[in-house]
């Protein structure tokens, strides 16, 4: 099964929920693969403290122009939807950060003057902590092609029985790359006006993708009850509520998880996981 933990905005506790779910399942004797797909700022390792055993590069391709064959016809620049090429006279300028490796320039060049060459855009680290296997993607500084790194993380990591994806925040392309083709999405929110607004965006995204979803509410005893009313109106199950417990914040500041510091929460997370599977028709 493949479950993505996502949120419409950052800071809602998405990583906290993902790591605690993984830990409580591992404590119950299950093998879990935790995928950190928040590749611009991966932080699962700060709480899981795994032993990393391998690092590999994530590569994409960019065009390389043979100046002797090139006639400056501008076809490559015209077919590039991402403006990654520009032609000045007979000189072709390539902007690697804009290239999406679609291959159009290579295919349509009438002189066959373009080839694709590899270019590193990020790394993947593999590690383990007990029964939890961590696959972490990390985008290189200055790069923008985070979906390519996310897709590679998923390709490597989603080969076990239980896969939990810590998705990036928001509703843009990286999030879609992370949650696409999963069995269900848990949207983590908070009972604030900003939390409700971004939750609505996230629900719209997930529904467009045709993926069942449920909601977890962090700091649930703060704010107003608009989140609950919205979920009731939209028939979205709320499978987990985490109160605004100071002890949780203190544990977080020390790089410790909820169930490590507060064992009384273990049953809450186990029940939440089971409710999530049932709401997504997985159980």
N, C-alpha and C positions, 0 to 999 in steps of 0.2 A: 504494500500500500504506500501511497505517496501523499503526504499531507504538507501543505505550505502554510506557514505562519506569516501573515502579512498585516499591514496597517496602512491607513490612508495618510498618516503623518508620522514623523519620527518622534521618539521619546515616549511612546505609549507603553513600552514593556514587551515588545515583540520578541526580542532575544531572550529576555527573562523567561517568558512562557515556553519558548522553543527548548531551551536548555533544561528547564525543570521537567518538561514532559519527557525528554530523552532520559534524564536521570531516574525518574520514577519508574519508567518502563524497564530500564537496565537493572534497577534494584529488584524488579519483579522477575528477573531472569531472562529478559528478552534481548536479542541482539538488535541494536538500533544504529542506523546511519544518520548522522546529523550533517546537513549540508549548509555551510555558511555562504549564502549567495548574495549577501550584502557586500559586494566585492569592492566597493569604493571605500568602505570602512568596516572590514570584518572584525568582529569582537567576541565571537563565541569562545575563542581560545582563552580569553581573559577570565572566564568563569569555569570552563571545563578543565583547563590545565592539562592538556594531553601531552603525550610523548610523540613528537613528529618524527616520522621515519623516512619521508621522501618529499622532494620538491621537484616539480616539473614546470616547464614553460608552456604558456598558451600562445600560440602563434596564429596570425591571420596572414593574408597575402595582400600585397600592394603591387601596382603596375610598375614595370621598368621599361623604358622606351629605348629602342635601338635607334640612335640618332642617324645612322647611315641609311636606314630604311625609311625613316620618317620623312614625309613630304609636307608636313604642316597643314594637313587637310582639315583639321579641327573636328573630325568625326568623333574622336574619343571624348573630347570635352562636351560635345553636344549630347551624347548618349549617357553621360554620367549624371545621374539624378542627384548626386550629393556634392557636386562642384569640387570634386577632388582633383580635377585636372584643368589646367588652363594653357592655352596655346598663344605664344607671343612670337609672331613670325614663324620660324621653323623650330622654335624652342618650346618643348612641352614641360610645364611645371607640374610636379606631382605633390599634393598635400596629403601626406600619409595619415594624419589624424582624421581627415574627413572621409577616407576611403572605407567603404563597407564590404569590400571584396566580392562585389556582385559579379565581376567578370565581363561586364558589358563592353568595356573598352577593348579587351582582348578579342572578344568575339566579333566586334564590328569594325575593327581596324582594317581598312582595305589593303594595307601594305604588309599586314602581319608583323608589325614593328613593335608590338608590345607583348611582353611575357610577365608572368606573375612570380614574385619572389617572396619568401617568408619574412615576417616581421613580428617580433615578440611584443605582446601587449599586456601580459600579466603572468601570474604564476598560480599554481595549485599545490597546496600542501596537504599531505595525508598524515593523520595521526590517530591515536587510540587512547581512550581512558576506560579501562575495564571492558564492558560490553558495548561501549559507545565508540563507533568509528567516526572520526571527523574528517570531512573533506572541505577544505577552505579555499575559496577563490579570492585572489587579490589583483585588482587592476593596477597597472603601473601608473605612477604619478604623471599627469598630463594627458593620459589617454581618455578616450570617450566611449570606446566600444565595449562597455560593460556587458551587454547581452551575449557577446561572443564568449566571454569568460564564464558567465552564468551557465550557458548551454553546455560548456565543457565540464563544469562541475557536475551538472545533472547527468551527463552521459557517463561519467566515471562512477558517480556515487549511487545512482538509483538502480542498484542490482541486488539489493537485499530484500528481506520481507517487510521491514519498516523503514521508511525514509521520511525524515522530517526536514523541511526546507525552511531556513531562516531567510525570508525574502527581504529585498530592499524596501524602504518606506516609500509611500506615494502610490501613483497609479500610472506611471509612465512606462516606456519600453522595457527598462530593466525588470520592473515588477511583473510585467506580462511574461517576459522570458522565464522568470522564476516560477510562476504559478501555473503556466500553461501545461496541459497534459497531466495534471495532478488529479487525485481522486477527491480532494476536498480542500477548502481553504478556511482557515480560522483567522478572522479579522480581529485584531486586538485594538481596543479603543479605550477612551476615558470619558467620564460623564461631564464634558465641558462643551461649550458651543463649537469650539474648533474641532474637538473630537467627533461630534455629531456630523459636522459639515464634511469632514474628510472621510468619515465612515460611509456616508451616502455615496461619495465618489467611488470608494473602493467596492461597495456593493454593486454599483452600476457596472464597473469593470468586470467583476467576477461573473455577473449574470450575462454580460455580452459574450464571455468565453464559455458559458454553459457549464460552469463548475458549481457544485453545491457548496454552500458556505454556512458558517456559524460565527458567533461573536463571543469574545472574551472581554470582560470589562475590568480594567485595572483601576486601582484607587476607587473602588465602586461605592464607597460611602461618602464621597465628596460630590459636590455639584448638584444638579437637578436630575429629574427623572425622564428627561426627553429621550435619552438613549433607549430606555426600556419601552417607552411608548412607540418609538419608531420601529424597533425590532418586532414588537407585537403587531403593529399595523402591516409590516412587510412579511410577517410570518418567518422571521429569522430566529432560530433558537439561540439562546444565551446559555452556553455550556459551562462557563467558568466566571466567577466573580472573585477578584482579589481585593481585599480591603486596604485602606491606606494605613498600613501597619508600619510604625517607625522602625521596628526590628528588621523588616524587609529592606528598608532603605539603608540601614546600617550594614547589613550583610552585603548588599550590593556594593557599597563603598569599599568593602574589603575584598571584593572579587569572589564572594561566596554566593551560593544560590539559596533559594528559599527553603528547599527541602533538606539541604545540608545543615542549615542553621535552625530551622523550625520544623522538626519532623511531624508536627501535628498537621501540616499542610499536605502531607503525602497522599492521604486519602482523598482530599479535595482534588488534587491533580489526577489521580487515578480515575475518579468518578468523572472528571471533566473530559479525560481522554475517551472513556467509554461512551459518554454522551456525544462527543464529536463524531466518533465512528458511526453511531446510530443515526445522527442527524444527516450524515453524508451517505447513508445506506451502505456502509462498509461492513459493519458488524454482522 
